[in-house]
Amino acid sequence: MRIRPYSDKDLAAVAQLFTDAIHGLAVTHYDEAQRKAWAPQPPDLGIWERRLKPLKVLLAQDAQNSDGLLGFVGYEEDGHIDLMFTSPLAARRGVASQLLGRAEAALRELGVAQLYTEASLLGQPFFARQGFTVKEEQHIELRGAQFRRFAMVKALDKP
């Protein structure tokens, strides 16, 4: 696996990986209406372009297949982990852990003292294993569907 920065040419692949992850991995936690609201098909690339623009985004690629996107993380320089998704074909293979580790190291170098995220029902156990704790449970609405998620934080040591 190779981790590299996102570039504009990756837009469609990132949007599709997100959509595949929601409709593949989140089946056990979200019903069909929720998945359709969270990840409309096909993905709207204009929305994705605007969503990714303010973020630092790292991609994990298959070392043998340069077109094989395994996952991505999108974060802000204040410590916000905004997006963390892996391909259903790469789930539970350490992809997300490596991506989060790389983002965490970059943020630590910037002097960020705390990471924070809004974790889905599916993501909450992953973030807990990475040292995040639940600050509060949240209930939000997106495109007419109701979602439960968790505001989570992780304190960082100095570099």
N, C-alpha and C positions, 0 to 999 in steps of 0.2 A: 504494500500500500504506500502511496505517495501523497503527501499533503502539500497543497499549493494554494496560492491566493486565487480568488475568483476574478474572472475577467468578463467583460460584456458578452463575449461569445458563448459563455456558459449559461446564459439566462434561461433558455428553453429547457436545458437539461436539469437545472436546479428546480424550476417550477414543476417539471414532470416528476422528479424524485419526490418532492413534497406531496404531490397529488397521489402518487403511488403509495407513499408511506401512510397517508391518512386512510386511503381506501383499502390498504392491505393490512398494515400492522394495527390500526386502531379499531378494527372490526370487533374485537372483544370488549372494548370500552365505550364505544359510541354507536348509536343506531344509524340507520341509513340516512335519515333526514339531517342528523348532526354532521355526518361525514360530507354530505352534499353541500351543506352550508359552509363548512370549514374549508373544503377543497373542491370548489366547483370544477366541473369537467366540461370542456378542456380548460386548462388554466389560462387566466387572462394575463398575457405577458406584459401589458402596460401596467397593471397593478403590481406585478412582481418587480418590474424595473424600478418603480417608485419605492417599493418596500425595501429593496436591496441597496439602493443608492446611498443612504446615510450610514450603512453598516460596513464593518470589516467582515468579510466573508472568506472562510477557508473551506476548501473542498478536499475530500479524500477520494483518490482515484485508485482503481485497480492497477497494480504495477505491470501486469501483463497486457492490459487493454486500456489504452489512453482514453477511449470513449466510455469506459466503465466507471460511472460515478457511483461511489459507495455511500457517500453522506456529505453533509455540510453543516457548518456552524456559522451563525451570523451574530455579531456582537457589537456593542457600542463601547467607546473608550471610557465610559463612566462605570463599566463593570456589568452592564446589562447583557445577559445572554438572551437574545431575542428569538433566535431560531436554532434548533438542534434536531436534525432529522437524518435517518439512515434509510437506505434502500431496503425494501423487504427482503431482497436477496442477500443482504449483508448484515441483517439483524443479529445481535448477540455474538458478534465477532470482534469486538473491541474498537470498532470504528468510531463510535460516539465518544468513547473514553479518550481515544487519542486526539480527536478534534477538540474536545473540551480542554484537555491538557495543554494543547498548543495555544488555544485562546487564553487560558488562565495564565500561562507563562508570559504571553505578550502583555496582558493587563497588569500582571505583577511588576513587570519591567517599567511600566508607565506609573507605578506607584499606587495603583488602585488597591484600596484596603478591603473592599467587599464586592463579591459577585452577587447578582440577583437575577431572578428569572420568574416567569409565570409558567409553571409546569402543568401539563395536561395530566389526566388520570394515568395515561400510559407513561409519560415522562417522569412523574413524581418519584417512583422507585429508583430510576436511574440516577436522578439528581441526588437523592438521599444517599445512595451508595458512593457518590462523589463528594460527600461531606456537606451537602446543603441541608438546611433545616427549614421546616415549614414555618413561615411567619404568620400566614392566615390563609384560610380557605376563601375562595372568591367564586361568585356566580355572575356570569356575563351572558350577554345575548349577542349573537352574530348571525346576520341574515335571517332573523326570525327564529333561530334555534337557541336553546338554553344550554350552557356549558358550565361545568364545575372545574375549577383549576386551583392551583396552589401557588401563592406568592412564596418564594423560597430564597434564602440567603446563605452565603458562605463567606466567612471571614478569611482574608488572605494574610499570610505572614509576609514580612518584608523580604525582598529579594536577597 
